[in-house]
Amino acid sequence: MNGEHVLVVGYGNTLRSDDGVGWHAARRLAADPRLEGATVLARHQLTPELATDIASASLVVLVDVSVAGAPGSVSVRWIRPRPDRPPAWSHHLDPEALAGLAGALYDAVPPMAVVSVASTSLAVGDRLSATLERALPEVVETVTRVVEEHRRA
Amino acid sequence: MGREIVIEPVTRIEGHAKITIQLDDDGQVADAHFHVTQFRGFERICQGRPVHELPSIMARICGICPVSHLIASAKACDQILAVDPPPTAVDLRRIMNLAQVVQSHALSFFHLSSPDLLFGFDAEAGGRHLFGVLGANPQLARDGVGLRRFGQQVIESLGGKRIHPAWVVPGGVDAPLQAETRDQILAGLPEARAATERALSWYKASVQRFAEEAARFGDFPSAFMGLVGPDGAVEHYDGALRVVGADGSVLAERADPRPYWEYLGEAVEPWSYLKSAYWKDLGYPDGVYRVGPLARLNVADKLGTSRADEELEAFRGRLGRTPASSFHYHQARLIEILGCLEQLEGLLRDPDICSPRVRSVAGINREEGIGVAEAPRGTLLHHYRVDGDGIVQWANLVIATGHNNLAMNRSVAQVARHYVKADRLTEPMLNRVEAVIRCYDPCLSCSTHAIGQMPLHLQLLAPDGTVLDELTR
């Protein structure tokens, strides 16, 4: 495991309105000087191949939309690997299964957090709702806070 | 009383489909059909759009093989512009296409089919997935994940993103290759090759267990079709279209494969959204032919790279010059990965590969264009007509899974006749019916998202629709 390496993965579908918030956040985070040295990826979904990147990181922060909570509210959830409940569809995974795959494949799972923001709309559309546009700076601040706290620790 | 078995959805394939098995009055399998139940409509969506947009639009057809559509579309656009892309641009397109074959074949073999090959077709369904492979053969699982990652990273490093890259454009590619990117790809090749070699060794040691399946999984005489280069080697980007018969004899070789309507027909059946392509000389539905990795090996004289050709020779030594069973698509896929990796190295070591001349620019100079290339699953054709301003008036796509449609239906019927008994609906039987479809790795489109679990559902129906028996998983 790389003791200094932070991995941020924003994921979702940019053609389904707020589902693309992970992509929008990843674009901002990639240009944020506070995350210098971190790897920031934008992905449509979590795939098994990410297990390799996860296993070599010291901290992983996933950024996704949520369908629970007040629209625009941002939350942080720390996850645990789940190796024992494989999904039926083997080329996209939920965060816990992906963490479990990294552990099983490479015997290395760093701390993993999911920063999520509650959606207003997942309808067809290539723009975020106004609510999530307003929430985007808070998403970015939350991710950087998680990373900075990790680095201080 | 005639009855019908329905398997819906078919799992571990790309897209949404079902299988129906029709039983006769004696409870024997009378016929079987592979139905594609999703509708896409890209041939209509693109009407009215500027032709320059088509490569990016058509790449959205699929989340697994977007590069194939990107390349076939760009080649059709090249014709409409009446330009030849610069040689370096052609090589860069080839590199991206080869990387696409690697990652797509890795998904098919390791993620979707290796559970059956590792645990057997009688194993409990709950363990037949990538995580199950991980528990039983961690190296195999690691190699699958690593190979797919390698192919996707090549695509991403060239195109800016691994899914739906827009780097291939009419007239060439959007940006030259940087030396640093070239070196990064080259650095990943040794491990990718080692992973492929390990998988091939494992497969060859395991395949004897499946002699019965190999003799039942689409084992019938048919024609095979694919592109070949001037030296008779497998060609993924360009070349002549060769068709061979079941005995390996060349039925046709067309230096220009583009006027496909002269030799291919496309039939439409009311029970599927997938067209059934057929070889016109043999008529419908007798004009069955197969495309994809097995077909490419069968039509070509060689792969054209040293290690892949050694494996091809051993493959033919074991199975004959023109293996007929679709079960052998699995090994063909691995051999082809090896050949693609070798070709990648050769292309990347070309001293001109970082040349800045990568795009020919022109306006609308023709009102029709056809692009042909080999996708991971087989020959892909894009055909467009535009008006004088380059606005798309009409489009037709002939995709690999359409070429294989008749063969897949025949294969399902063959497997069902052997394994399906009306009074005994079992999980291993269902798995074999699905597994024969997986041999072809049909891509019914991955650009739609699968939501939640996709259970297998089988119903035994009376002619009046009454459910006589039912299984789910």
Chai-1 contact restraints between the chains, C-beta under 6 A:
chainA,res_idxA,chainB,res_idxB,connection_type,confidence,min_distance_angstrom,max_distance_angstrom,comment,restraint_id
A,H44,B,I163,contact,1.0,0.0,6.0,A-B,restraint_1
A,P48,B,V145,contact,1.0,0.0,6.0,A-B,restraint_2
A,E49,B,V145,contact,1.0,0.0,6.0,A-B,restraint_3
A,E49,B,R148,contact,1.0,0.0,6.0,A-B,restraint_4
A,E49,B,R149,contact,1.0,0.0,6.0,A-B,restraint_5
A,T52,B,R149,contact,1.0,0.0,6.0,A-B,restraint_6
A,P86,B,H129,contact,1.0,0.0,6.0,A-B,restraint_7
A,P86,B,F131,contact,1.0,0.0,6.0,A-B,restraint_8
A,A88,B,Q453,contact,1.0,0.0,6.0,A-B,restraint_9
A,A88,B,M454,contact,1.0,0.0,6.0,A-B,restraint_10
A,W89,B,A450,contact,1.0,0.0,6.0,A-B,restraint_11
A,S90,B,H111,contact,1.0,0.0,6.0,A-B,restraint_12
A,S90,B,H129,contact,1.0,0.0,6.0,A-B,restraint_13
A,S90,B,L130,contact,1.0,0.0,6.0,A-B,restraint_14
A,A104,B,L134,contact,1.0,0.0,6.0,A-B,restraint_15
A,L105,B,R142,contact,1.0,0.0,6.0,A-B,restraint_16
